[in-house]
Amino acid sequence: MTESSNAPTDRVRVASATEEGVPHAPGADQPQHPGMVGLVLVSHSARLATGLRELLEPLGGGLVPLATAGGSEDGTPDGGLGTSYARIEAAIAAADAGAGVLILPDLGSSVLTARLVLTDLGREDVLLVDAPFVEGGVAAVVAASTGATLTDVAAAAREARTIPKF
């Protein structure tokens, strides 16, 4: 695990390419036997996040908890373009099945806002991963559907960056 030096707050846990393991410390409200790793898709666009979730759901066989945090809090149904702390925080809670949560952001302020949420949550079992949004999502959901650990799901998402399209 590395600490991000360009985060808007002091410390944020971000999955690194050399991460060996991620401890999971279940709380009293979490199951004794961890479930699947959950996935949170953070995008500036609610439609983009929802569209990616629609692509990923069948790939995970309906087993992987998927949540989206798209758009801002501007009062419109789609939330307008932007990112929302509250939506990211709620998506983490929704995707948490006990085995950890992987956050895939699209770009820019979605990364910064997710880092802020992670800093405030202070959880070791929630990772923000630098991976391609679509390809990383596909790799992560497939890995998670096999029961892979949070570390392995994060590695699969990162590895998607190196796989050629043709």
N, C-alpha and C positions, 0 to 999 in steps of 0.2 A: 504494500500500500504506500502510496506517496502522498505528500501534502502539496497542494497547489500553491505556488508562490504568487500567482496573479489573481487570486480569488478576492472578492470584495470584502471578505472578512478574514479573520486570523487563520483558521484552519478548516480545511475541507478534505474529506477522504475521497480520493479519486483512484480508480483502479489503474494500476500500472502494468506495463507489459511483462514485468518480472515478478509479479505478485505470486507468492507461494501459497498463501491460504488466508481465508477470511474467517475469523472467529464468529460464531453465532451465539449470542446470548439471549435465549428466549425470555420474554417477559412472562408475567403470571397469566396474561390473557392469551398467550400463544400456545399452540398445541405442543404436546410432549414429543411427537414425531413430526419433524418438519415436513411440509408439503413441497410443492414445486417452487422454484425460483419464479418470482413475478417480474413483469416487465412494464416499465412506464415509458411512454412515448411522449416527449416534450417537443412541441412545435409552436412556431409563431401563428400557425393556422390550425384552427380546430378541425377544419375539413381535411387538411393534410394528415394530421394525427389519426383521425377517424378512418381515413382511407387506408393508411398503413395498418391499422388494427384489423380492418376487414381483410387485408391480404394475409396477415399473420395468423389469424384465428384458425383457419383450417390447417395451416402448417403445423400448429401446435396440437392438433387433434382435439381441441377444446379443453385440454388439460392445463395449459399455462395461463395463469392470471395475467390479463392484459388490461392496462388502464391508460387513458390518454389525458394529457394536460395541454390543450391547445387553445390559443387565443388569450386575449386579455379580459379584464373585467370592465367592459365598456357598456354593459347593459343590453347588448344585442344577443340574439340566440346563439350565434357562433362565437361571440366574444370579441369580434374584431381581430385585427392583427396585433400580435404582441405576446407577452408571456405573463403568467399570473402565479405568484407565490402560493396563493390559496389553492389554485387548481393543481399545482405540483404536489403540494402537501397532501391533498385529498387523494390524488392518484396513487401516491406511495402507500397510503393506508388501504386503498382498494385493492392494490396488487399484492399486498403482503399476505402470503399463505404460510409463512413460517420459515421458509428456507432462504430468505433474503429477497431483495428487490434490486433490479438492474435498471438504471435510468439511461435512456438514449435520447440525447437532445439533437435538434436539427442544427442550430448554429447561433452564434452571437449571444444575445441576451437570454436565450433559453439556457445556455450553459451558465451564465452568471447568476440567473435566478435560481436554477437548480442547485448551484453551489451554496447560495445563501440558505436555501431550505435545508440542505444537508448539514451545514454548520449549526443551524439552530436545532435540528433534530438530534445531532450528536450520536447517530446510530452507526455501528460498525458493520451492520448487515445490509446497508443500502449503498450501492456504488454508482457513481456517475462515470460512464465509459466514453472515451473518445473513439468513436467508430462511425462508419457511414450509416446514415439514418435508415435507409431501406435495406441494404445488404447486411448491415450489422443487426438489424431487427430480425431478418430472416435467419441468420446464423444463430442468434441468441434464442429465438423461440424454438428452433429445432433442437438445439442443445438442451434447453430447459425441459422440453417435452420428454427427454430420455431420463429425466431425474438427475441431471448433472448438477454439480455444486455451483454456487454463486461464482466462485473463482473460475470454473470451467466455462460457464456461460459467458462471463466477461471476456475470457480469452477467445472464445469462438466469435464474439462480436468484433473484437479488435482484429482478429485474423481476416475477417471479411474484407478489410481494406487492401489486402495483398492478393486477392483472388481476381485474376483477369476475367473480364466479361466475355471475351472471345479470344 
